[in-house]
Structures are given as C-alpha cells and as structure tokens.
Amino acid sequence: MRLSGDRETINISGLGDASLKIALSIQISHIFEKFYLNVGIYTRALRRSGASG
C-alpha cells in the first residue's frame, strides 16, 4: 500500500508538471492551428473577391 502511495506522489510531483506543460503546449498549438487555418480561409476568400493582400 505504501509503495503504491509513494508511486502516486512521485507521479503527481514528478510527472504532474511535465504533463501539464505538455497539455498546455498541445492546447496552444491547436489554438494557433485554428488561427492559421482561419487566416488561410480568409486570405483565399479575399483573393477570390479580387482584393489584393
């Protein structure tokens, strides 16, 4: 029982920060991905309408 408890504390203290950083970086990358996708759609729509830029 104590061994599993120790493993849990190691998990929480050791890997908790790392997994949180990974989750945050994944979230941020998804936000940027959506942003660039929307910008691409917007610029394509502008090109179709004949506007420069």
PQR file of N, CA, C, O and H, with PARSE charges and radii, in Angstrom:
ATOM      1  N   MET A   1       0.834  -1.206   0.000 -0.4000 1.5000
ATOM      2  CA  MET A   1       0.000   0.000   0.000 -0.0000 2.0000
ATOM      3  C   MET A   1       0.875   1.266   0.000  0.5500 1.7000
ATOM      4  O   MET A   1       0.600   2.236  -0.706 -0.5500 1.4000
ATOM      5  N   ARG A   2       1.933   1.219   0.813 -0.4000 1.5000
ATOM      6  CA  ARG A   2       2.790   2.397   0.909 -0.0000 2.0000
ATOM      7  C   ARG A   2       3.571   2.619  -0.395  0.5500 1.7000
ATOM      8  O   ARG A   2       3.834   3.753  -0.795 -0.5500 1.4000
ATOM      9  H   ARG A   2       2.156   0.431   1.386  0.4000 1.0000
ATOM     10  N   LEU A   3       3.926   1.523  -1.034 -0.4000 1.5000
ATOM     11  CA  LEU A   3       4.659   1.608  -2.299 -0.0000 2.0000
ATOM     12  C   LEU A   3       3.821   2.302  -3.374  0.5500 1.7000
ATOM     13  O   LEU A   3       4.301   3.182  -4.087 -0.5500 1.4000
ATOM     14  H   LEU A   3       3.711   0.602  -0.709  0.4000 1.0000
ATOM     15  N   SER A   4       2.554   1.882  -3.472 -0.4000 1.5000
ATOM     16  CA  SER A   4       1.671   2.492  -4.466 -0.0000 2.0000
ATOM     17  C   SER A   4       1.430   3.968  -4.131  0.5500 1.7000
ATOM     18  O   SER A   4       1.319   4.809  -5.023 -0.5500 1.4000
ATOM     19  H   SER A   4       2.163   1.166  -2.892  0.4000 1.0000
ATOM     20  N   GLY A   5       1.352   4.266  -2.829 -0.4000 1.5000
ATOM     21  CA  GLY A   5       1.198   5.653  -2.396 -0.0000 2.0000
ATOM     22  C   GLY A   5       2.396   6.489  -2.787  0.5500 1.7000
ATOM     23  O   GLY A   5       2.255   7.621  -3.250 -0.5500 1.4000
ATOM     24  H   GLY A   5       1.442   3.583  -2.105  0.4000 1.0000
ATOM     25  N   ASP A   6       3.596   5.914  -2.595 -0.4000 1.5000
ATOM     26  CA  ASP A   6       4.822   6.614  -2.981 -0.0000 2.0000
ATOM     27  C   ASP A   6       4.861   6.846  -4.488  0.5500 1.7000
ATOM     28  O   ASP A   6       5.266   7.914  -4.950 -0.5500 1.4000
ATOM     29  H   ASP A   6       3.711   4.994  -2.219  0.4000 1.0000
ATOM     30  N   ARG A   7       4.447   5.858  -5.233 -0.4000 1.5000
ATOM     31  CA  ARG A   7       4.433   5.998  -6.694 -0.0000 2.0000
ATOM     32  C   ARG A   7       3.473   7.107  -7.123  0.5500 1.7000
ATOM     33  O   ARG A   7       3.761   7.868  -8.048 -0.5500 1.4000
ATOM     34  H   ARG A   7       4.118   4.992  -4.858  0.4000 1.0000
ATOM     35  N   GLU A   8       2.344   7.188  -6.448 -0.4000 1.5000
ATOM     36  CA  GLU A   8       1.374   8.234  -6.775 -0.0000 2.0000
ATOM     37  C   GLU A   8       1.947   9.622  -6.514  0.5500 1.7000
ATOM     38  O   GLU A   8       1.769  10.541  -7.314 -0.5500 1.4000
ATOM     39  H   GLU A   8       2.111   6.570  -5.697  0.4000 1.0000
ATOM     40  N   THR A   9       2.649   9.763  -5.366 -0.4000 1.5000
ATOM     41  CA  THR A   9       3.231  11.075  -5.050 -0.0000 2.0000
ATOM     42  C   THR A   9       4.329  11.432  -6.045  0.5500 1.7000
ATOM     43  O   THR A   9       4.463  12.591  -6.435 -0.5500 1.4000
ATOM     44  H   THR A   9       2.793   9.017  -4.716  0.4000 1.0000
ATOM     45  N   ILE A  10       5.116  10.433  -6.456 -0.4000 1.5000
ATOM     46  CA  ILE A  10       6.150  10.654  -7.477 -0.0000 2.0000
ATOM     47  C   ILE A  10       5.478  11.074  -8.784  0.5500 1.7000
ATOM     48  O   ILE A  10       5.937  11.991  -9.464 -0.5500 1.4000
ATOM     49  H   ILE A  10       5.007   9.491  -6.139  0.4000 1.0000
ATOM     50  N   ASN A  11       4.391  10.393  -9.122 -0.4000 1.5000
ATOM     51  CA  ASN A  11       3.626  10.722 -10.324 -0.0000 2.0000
ATOM     52  C   ASN A  11       3.141  12.165 -10.288  0.5500 1.7000
ATOM     53  O   ASN A  11       3.299  12.911 -11.255 -0.5500 1.4000
ATOM     54  H   ASN A  11       4.018   9.647  -8.570  0.4000 1.0000
ATOM     55  N   ILE A  12       2.547  12.548  -9.155 -0.4000 1.5000
ATOM     56  CA  ILE A  12       1.949  13.879  -9.028 -0.0000 2.0000
ATOM     57  C   ILE A  12       3.030  14.962  -9.039  0.5500 1.7000
ATOM     58  O   ILE A  12       2.895  15.971  -9.731 -0.5500 1.4000
ATOM     59  H   ILE A  12       2.419  11.942  -8.370  0.4000 1.0000
ATOM     60  N   SER A  13       4.116  14.747  -8.263 -0.4000 1.5000
ATOM     61  CA  SER A  13       5.144  15.782  -8.148 -0.0000 2.0000
ATOM     62  C   SER A  13       6.086  15.785  -9.344  0.5500 1.7000
ATOM     63  O   SER A  13       6.491  16.848  -9.817 -0.5500 1.4000
ATOM     64  H   SER A  13       4.226  13.927  -7.701  0.4000 1.0000
ATOM     65  N   GLY A  14       6.439  14.592  -9.836 -0.4000 1.5000
ATOM     66  CA  GLY A  14       7.425  14.492 -10.907 -0.0000 2.0000
ATOM     67  C   GLY A  14       6.833  14.690 -12.286  0.5500 1.7000
ATOM     68  O   GLY A  14       7.326  15.507 -13.064 -0.5500 1.4000
ATOM     69  H   GLY A  14       6.110  13.729  -9.452  0.4000 1.0000
ATOM     70  N   LEU A  15       5.782  13.953 -12.596 -0.4000 1.5000
ATOM     71  CA  LEU A  15       5.206  13.972 -13.937 -0.0000 2.0000
ATOM     72  C   LEU A  15       4.052  14.959 -14.066  0.5500 1.7000
ATOM     73  O   LEU A  15       3.646  15.295 -15.178 -0.5500 1.4000
ATOM     74  H   LEU A  15       5.382  13.289 -11.964  0.4000 1.0000
ATOM     75  N   GLY A  16       3.526  15.420 -12.949 -0.4000 1.5000
ATOM     76  CA  GLY A  16       2.393  16.340 -12.980 -0.0000 2.0000
ATOM     77  C   GLY A  16       2.706  17.609 -13.743  0.5500 1.7000
ATOM     78  O   GLY A  16       1.938  18.034 -14.606 -0.5500 1.4000
ATOM     79  H   GLY A  16       3.856  15.147 -12.045  0.4000 1.0000
ATOM     80  N   ASP A  17       3.854  18.220 -13.417 -0.4000 1.5000
ATOM     81  CA  ASP A  17       4.255  19.460 -14.078 -0.0000 2.0000
ATOM     82  C   ASP A  17       4.517  19.233 -15.558  0.5500 1.7000
ATOM     83  O   ASP A  17       4.116  20.033 -16.404 -0.5500 1.4000
ATOM     84  H   ASP A  17       4.478  17.874 -12.716  0.4000 1.0000
ATOM     85  N   ALA A  18       5.197  18.129 -15.861 -0.4000 1.5000
ATOM     86  CA  ALA A  18       5.537  17.834 -17.254 -0.0000 2.0000
ATOM     87  C   ALA A  18       4.281  17.605 -18.089  0.5500 1.7000
ATOM     88  O   ALA A  18       4.155  18.132 -19.194 -0.5500 1.4000
ATOM     89  H   ALA A  18       5.522  17.479 -15.174  0.4000 1.0000
ATOM     90  N   SER A  19       3.355  16.815 -17.551 -0.4000 1.5000
ATOM     91  CA  SER A  19       2.128  16.514 -18.297 -0.0000 2.0000
ATOM     92  C   SER A  19       1.271  17.767 -18.457  0.5500 1.7000
ATOM     93  O   SER A  19       0.591  17.940 -19.468 -0.5500 1.4000
ATOM     94  H   SER A  19       3.458  16.386 -16.654  0.4000 1.0000
ATOM     95  N   LEU A  20       1.310  18.645 -17.443 -0.4000 1.5000
ATOM     96  CA  LEU A  20       0.575  19.910 -17.524 -0.0000 2.0000
ATOM     97  C   LEU A  20       1.160  20.784 -18.626  0.5500 1.7000
ATOM     98  O   LEU A  20       0.424  21.392 -19.403 -0.5500 1.4000
ATOM     99  H   LEU A  20       1.862  18.505 -16.622  0.4000 1.0000
ATOM    100  N   LYS A  21       2.496  20.844 -18.688 -0.4000 1.5000
ATOM    101  CA  LYS A  21       3.168  21.627 -19.729 -0.0000 2.0000
ATOM    102  C   LYS A  21       2.861  21.065 -21.111  0.5500 1.7000
ATOM    103  O   LYS A  21       2.633  21.815 -22.060 -0.5500 1.4000
ATOM    104  H   LYS A  21       3.094  20.350 -18.056  0.4000 1.0000
ATOM    105  N   ILE A  22       2.858  19.733 -21.217 -0.4000 1.5000
ATOM    106  CA  ILE A  22       2.556  19.074 -22.493 -0.0000 2.0000
ATOM    107  C   ILE A  22       1.122  19.394 -22.913  0.5500 1.7000
ATOM    108  O   ILE A  22       0.865  19.731 -24.069 -0.5500 1.4000
ATOM    109  H   ILE A  22       3.043  19.124 -20.446  0.4000 1.0000
ATOM    110  N   ALA A  23       0.184  19.285 -21.955 -0.4000 1.5000
ATOM    111  CA  ALA A  23      -1.222  19.571 -22.244 -0.0000 2.0000
ATOM    112  C   ALA A  23      -1.400  21.023 -22.676  0.5500 1.7000
ATOM    113  O   ALA A  23      -2.153  21.311 -23.606 -0.5500 1.4000
ATOM    114  H   ALA A  23       0.392  19.012 -21.016  0.4000 1.0000
ATOM    115  N   LEU A  24      -0.705  21.939 -21.997 -0.4000 1.5000
ATOM    116  CA  LEU A  24      -0.785  23.356 -22.344 -0.0000 2.0000
ATOM    117  C   LEU A  24      -0.217  23.615 -23.731  0.5500 1.7000
ATOM    118  O   LEU A  24      -0.802  24.362 -24.516 -0.5500 1.4000
ATOM    119  H   LEU A  24      -0.093  21.705 -21.241  0.4000 1.0000
ATOM    120  N   SER A  25       0.923  22.999 -24.034 -0.4000 1.5000
ATOM    121  CA  SER A  25       1.548  23.211 -25.345 -0.0000 2.0000
ATOM    122  C   SER A  25       0.681  22.646 -26.461  0.5500 1.7000
ATOM    123  O   SER A  25       0.614  23.218 -27.550 -0.5500 1.4000
ATOM    124  H   SER A  25       1.398  22.392 -23.397  0.4000 1.0000
ATOM    125  N   ILE A  26       0.009  21.512 -26.191 -0.4000 1.5000
ATOM    126  CA  ILE A  26      -0.912  20.923 -27.176 -0.0000 2.0000
ATOM    127  C   ILE A  26      -2.088  21.873 -27.407  0.5500 1.7000
ATOM    128  O   ILE A  26      -2.485  22.118 -28.546 -0.5500 1.4000
ATOM    129  H   ILE A  26       0.063  21.048 -25.307  0.4000 1.0000
ATOM    130  N   GLN A  27      -2.644  22.409 -26.301 -0.4000 1.5000
ATOM    131  CA  GLN A  27      -3.753  23.355 -26.415 -0.0000 2.0000
ATOM    132  C   GLN A  27      -3.350  24.582 -27.218  0.5500 1.7000
ATOM    133  O   GLN A  27      -4.085  25.022 -28.102 -0.5500 1.4000
ATOM    134  H   GLN A  27      -2.321  22.210 -25.376  0.4000 1.0000
ATOM    135  N   ILE A  28      -2.178  25.134 -26.909 -0.4000 1.5000
ATOM    136  CA  ILE A  28      -1.684  26.333 -27.592 -0.0000 2.0000
ATOM    137  C   ILE A  28      -1.478  26.053 -29.072  0.5500 1.7000
ATOM    138  O   ILE A  28      -1.830  26.874 -29.919 -0.5500 1.4000
ATOM    139  H   ILE A  28      -1.580  24.777 -26.191  0.4000 1.0000
ATOM    140  N   SER A  29      -0.904  24.888 -29.385 -0.4000 1.5000
ATOM    141  CA  SER A  29      -0.665  24.542 -30.789 -0.0000 2.0000
ATOM    142  C   SER A  29      -1.982  24.384 -31.544  0.5500 1.7000
ATOM    143  O   SER A  29      -2.071  24.742 -32.719 -0.5500 1.4000
ATOM    144  H   SER A  29      -0.618  24.221 -28.697  0.4000 1.0000
ATOM    145  N   HIS A  30      -3.009  23.849 -30.875 -0.4000 1.5000
ATOM    146  CA  HIS A  30      -4.324  23.719 -31.507 -0.0000 2.0000
ATOM    147  C   HIS A  30      -4.937  25.091 -31.765  0.5500 1.7000
ATOM    148  O   HIS A  30      -5.560  25.309 -32.804 -0.5500 1.4000
ATOM    149  H   HIS A  30      -2.937  23.558 -29.921  0.4000 1.0000
ATOM    150  N   ILE A  31      -4.763  26.015 -30.822 -0.4000 1.5000
ATOM    151  CA  ILE A  31      -5.287  27.375 -30.984 -0.0000 2.0000
ATOM    152  C   ILE A  31      -4.627  28.045 -32.190  0.5500 1.7000
ATOM    153  O   ILE A  31      -5.304  28.661 -33.013 -0.5500 1.4000
ATOM    154  H   ILE A  31      -4.257  25.838 -29.978  0.4000 1.0000
ATOM    155  N   PHE A  32      -3.287  27.920 -32.288 -0.4000 1.5000
ATOM    156  CA  PHE A  32      -2.560  28.517 -33.408 -0.0000 2.0000
ATOM    157  C   PHE A  32      -2.936  27.855 -34.725  0.5500 1.7000
ATOM    158  O   PHE A  32      -3.041  28.515 -35.759 -0.5500 1.4000
ATOM    159  H   PHE A  32      -2.737  27.420 -31.620  0.4000 1.0000
ATOM    160  N   GLU A  33      -3.139  26.532 -34.674 -0.4000 1.5000
ATOM    161  CA  GLU A  33      -3.533  25.787 -35.869 -0.0000 2.0000
ATOM    162  C   GLU A  33      -4.861  26.319 -36.405  0.5500 1.7000
ATOM    163  O   GLU A  33      -5.000  26.566 -37.603 -0.5500 1.4000
ATOM    164  H   GLU A  33      -3.054  25.996 -33.834  0.4000 1.0000
ATOM    165  N   LYS A  34      -5.839  26.495 -35.505 -0.4000 1.5000
ATOM    166  CA  LYS A  34      -7.147  27.026 -35.898 -0.0000 2.0000
ATOM    167  C   LYS A  34      -7.013  28.449 -36.418  0.5500 1.7000
ATOM    168  O   LYS A  34      -7.657  28.827 -37.397 -0.5500 1.4000
ATOM    169  H   LYS A  34      -5.726  26.295 -34.532  0.4000 1.0000
ATOM    170  N   PHE A  35      -6.164  29.243 -35.749 -0.4000 1.5000
ATOM    171  CA  PHE A  35      -5.955  30.633 -36.151 -0.0000 2.0000
ATOM    172  C   PHE A  35      -5.394  30.708 -37.561  0.5500 1.7000
ATOM    173  O   PHE A  35      -5.912  31.452 -38.394 -0.5500 1.4000
ATOM    174  H   PHE A  35      -5.640  28.937 -34.954  0.4000 1.0000
ATOM    175  N   TYR A  36      -4.336  29.942 -37.842 -0.4000 1.5000
ATOM    176  CA  TYR A  36      -3.718  29.963 -39.165 -0.0000 2.0000
ATOM    177  C   TYR A  36      -4.657  29.401 -40.223  0.5500 1.7000
ATOM    178  O   TYR A  36      -4.662  29.868 -41.363 -0.5500 1.4000
ATOM    179  H   TYR A  36      -3.915  29.337 -37.166  0.4000 1.0000
ATOM    180  N   LEU A  37      -5.453  28.399 -39.850 -0.4000 1.5000
ATOM    181  CA  LEU A  37      -6.442  27.838 -40.768 -0.0000 2.0000
ATOM    182  C   LEU A  37      -7.463  28.906 -41.148  0.5500 1.7000
ATOM    183  O   LEU A  37      -7.804  29.056 -42.321 -0.5500 1.4000
ATOM    184  H   LEU A  37      -5.449  28.021 -38.925  0.4000 1.0000
ATOM    185  N   ASN A  38      -7.951  29.649 -40.150 -0.4000 1.5000
ATOM    186  CA  ASN A  38      -8.919  30.716 -40.399 -0.0000 2.0000
ATOM    187  C   ASN A  38      -8.316  31.824 -41.240  0.5500 1.7000
ATOM    188  O   ASN A  38      -8.983  32.369 -42.120 -0.5500 1.4000
ATOM    189  H   ASN A  38      -7.674  29.527 -39.196  0.4000 1.0000
ATOM    190  N   VAL A  39      -7.056  32.167 -40.979 -0.4000 1.5000
ATOM    191  CA  VAL A  39      -6.366  33.194 -41.761 -0.0000 2.0000
ATOM    192  C   VAL A  39      -6.237  32.738 -43.213  0.5500 1.7000
ATOM    193  O   VAL A  39      -6.426  33.531 -44.136 -0.5500 1.4000
ATOM    194  H   VAL A  39      -6.514  31.724 -40.264  0.4000 1.0000
ATOM    195  N   GLY A  40      -5.916  31.462 -43.414 -0.4000 1.5000
ATOM    196  CA  GLY A  40      -5.807  30.905 -44.763 -0.0000 2.0000
ATOM    197  C   GLY A  40      -7.121  30.958 -45.511  0.5500 1.7000
ATOM    198  O   GLY A  40      -7.152  31.305 -46.692 -0.5500 1.4000
ATOM    199  H   GLY A  40      -5.763  30.817 -42.664  0.4000 1.0000
ATOM    200  N   ILE A  41      -8.204  30.620 -44.837 -0.4000 1.5000
ATOM    201  CA  ILE A  41      -9.541  30.669 -45.445 -0.0000 2.0000
ATOM    202  C   ILE A  41      -9.895  32.120 -45.793  0.5500 1.7000
ATOM    203  O   ILE A  41     -10.448  32.396 -46.858 -0.5500 1.4000
ATOM    204  H   ILE A  41      -8.178  30.339 -43.878  0.4000 1.0000
ATOM    205  N   TYR A  42      -9.568  33.040 -44.880 -0.4000 1.5000
ATOM    206  CA  TYR A  42      -9.864  34.460 -45.071 -0.0000 2.0000
ATOM    207  C   TYR A  42      -9.091  35.028 -46.254  0.5500 1.7000
ATOM    208  O   TYR A  42      -9.656  35.755 -47.071 -0.5500 1.4000
ATOM    209  H   TYR A  42      -9.119  32.816 -44.015  0.4000 1.0000
ATOM    210  N   THR A  43      -7.791  34.701 -46.353 -0.4000 1.5000
ATOM    211  CA  THR A  43      -6.976  35.217 -47.456 -0.0000 2.0000
ATOM    212  C   THR A  43      -7.422  34.626 -48.788  0.5500 1.7000
ATOM    213  O   THR A  43      -7.383  35.305 -49.813 -0.5500 1.4000
ATOM    214  H   THR A  43      -7.332  34.111 -45.689  0.4000 1.0000
ATOM    215  N   ARG A  44      -7.842  33.371 -48.778 -0.4000 1.5000
ATOM    216  CA  ARG A  44      -8.349  32.753 -50.006 -0.0000 2.0000
ATOM    217  C   ARG A  44      -9.641  33.435 -50.453  0.5500 1.7000
ATOM    218  O   ARG A  44      -9.852  33.664 -51.644 -0.5500 1.4000
ATOM    219  H   ARG A  44      -7.874  32.819 -47.945  0.4000 1.0000
ATOM    220  N   ALA A  45     -10.497  33.753 -49.495 -0.4000 1.5000
ATOM    221  CA  ALA A  45     -11.750  34.443 -49.801 -0.0000 2.0000
ATOM    222  C   ALA A  45     -11.467  35.836 -50.363  0.5500 1.7000
ATOM    223  O   ALA A  45     -12.154  36.295 -51.275 -0.5500 1.4000
ATOM    224  H   ALA A  45     -10.326  33.567 -48.527  0.4000 1.0000
ATOM    225  N   LEU A  46     -10.449  36.507 -49.813 -0.4000 1.5000
ATOM    226  CA  LEU A  46     -10.062  37.829 -50.315 -0.0000 2.0000
ATOM    227  C   LEU A  46      -9.544  37.737 -51.741  0.5500 1.7000
ATOM    228  O   LEU A  46      -9.872  38.575 -52.581 -0.5500 1.4000
ATOM    229  H   LEU A  46      -9.891  36.134 -49.072  0.4000 1.0000
ATOM    230  N   ARG A  47      -8.738  36.725 -52.014 -0.4000 1.5000
ATOM    231  CA  ARG A  47      -8.190  36.545 -53.364 -0.0000 2.0000
ATOM    232  C   ARG A  47      -9.298  36.272 -54.372  0.5500 1.7000
ATOM    233  O   ARG A  47      -9.263  36.767 -55.499 -0.5500 1.4000
ATOM    234  H   ARG A  47      -8.471  36.044 -51.332  0.4000 1.0000
ATOM    235  N   ARG A  48     -10.274  35.486 -53.960 -0.4000 1.5000
ATOM    236  CA  ARG A  48     -11.405  35.178 -54.847 -0.0000 2.0000
ATOM    237  C   ARG A  48     -12.214  36.428 -55.167  0.5500 1.7000
ATOM    238  O   ARG A  48     -12.687  36.604 -56.290 -0.5500 1.4000
ATOM    239  H   ARG A  48     -10.303  35.084 -53.045  0.4000 1.0000
ATOM    240  N   SER A  49     -12.367  37.299 -54.165 -0.4000 1.5000
ATOM    241  CA  SER A  49     -13.157  38.510 -54.370 -0.0000 2.0000
ATOM    242  C   SER A  49     -12.382  39.562 -55.164  0.5500 1.7000
ATOM    243  O   SER A  49     -12.956  40.560 -55.600 -0.5500 1.4000
ATOM    244  H   SER A  49     -11.983  37.157 -53.253  0.4000 1.0000
ATOM    245  N   GLY A  50     -11.080  39.339 -55.352 -0.4000 1.5000
ATOM    246  CA  GLY A  50     -10.284  40.236 -56.178 -0.0000 2.0000
ATOM    247  C   GLY A  50      -9.502  41.273 -55.394  0.5500 1.7000
ATOM    248  O   GLY A  50      -8.818  42.107 -55.986 -0.5500 1.4000
ATOM    249  H   GLY A  50     -10.614  38.528 -54.998  0.4000 1.0000
ATOM    250  N   ALA A  51      -9.591  41.236 -54.072 -0.4000 1.5000
ATOM    251  CA  ALA A  51      -8.842  42.179 -53.240 -0.0000 2.0000
ATOM    252  C   ALA A  51      -7.385  41.741 -53.151  0.5500 1.7000
ATOM    253  O   ALA A  51      -7.091  40.545 -53.126 -0.5500 1.4000
ATOM    254  H   ALA A  51     -10.146  40.559 -53.590  0.4000 1.0000
ATOM    255  N   SER A  52      -6.484  42.700 -53.105 -0.4000 1.5000
ATOM    256  CA  SER A  52      -5.055  42.372 -53.011 -0.0000 2.0000
ATOM    257  C   SER A  52      -4.660  42.185 -51.548  0.5500 1.7000
ATOM    258  O   SER A  52      -5.270  42.769 -50.652 -0.5500 1.4000
ATOM    259  H   SER A  52      -6.722  43.671 -53.126  0.4000 1.0000
ATOM    260  N   GLY A  53      -3.630  41.364 -51.315 -0.4000 1.5000
ATOM    261  CA  GLY A  53      -3.170  41.189 -49.956 -0.0000 2.0000
ATOM    262  C   GLY A  53      -3.292  39.790 -49.515  0.5500 1.7000
ATOM    263  O   GLY A  53      -2.943  39.469 -48.379 -0.5500 1.4000
ATOM    264  H   GLY A  53      -3.134  40.891 -52.043  0.4000 1.0000
TER
END
